Amino acid sequence: MAATYRIVVRGEIDDRFAFLFNGMRMERVEGTTVLTGTVVDQAQLHGYIDRLAELGLDLIRIEQLGELVGLAGLRPKERGKSDR
């Protein structure tokens, strides 16, 4: 299931590498880079971790900020239907 993640690495990733992270927002903060955005599944998350390692960057932290739930993932009551 897709979720929003924040990934923090030591070092500053140049904008020319942004395409490697499929539109995640990149912010450079005091010698680190913070990547924030949607990750569709664990395979994609591991792919990002591998890319960071290939770039020689040290992983500091990974945080899941929240799951993205679509209408299909809600129970009928949450969709506005009554339980009968």
WOHUDA-V404051 format. One record per backbone hydrogen bond with DSSP energy under -0.5 kcal/mol. NH is the residue of the N-H (numbers start at 1). CO is the residue of the C=O. Records with the same first field share a line. If there is no record, write none. Layout:
NH=CO + CO
//
This chain:
3=39
4=66
5=37
6=63
7=35
8=61
9=33
10=58
11=31
13=11
17=14
18=15
20=17
21=18
22=19
23=18
24=21
25=36
27=34
29=27 + 32
32=29
33=9
34=27
35=7 + 33
36=25
37=5
39=3
45=41
46=42
47=43
48=44
49=45
50=46
51=47
52=48
53=49
54=50
55=51
56=53
57=52
58=10
60=8
61=8
63=6
65=4 + 63
66=4
68=2
69=67
70=68
73=70
74=71
78=75
79=75 + 76
80=77
81=76
84=82
//
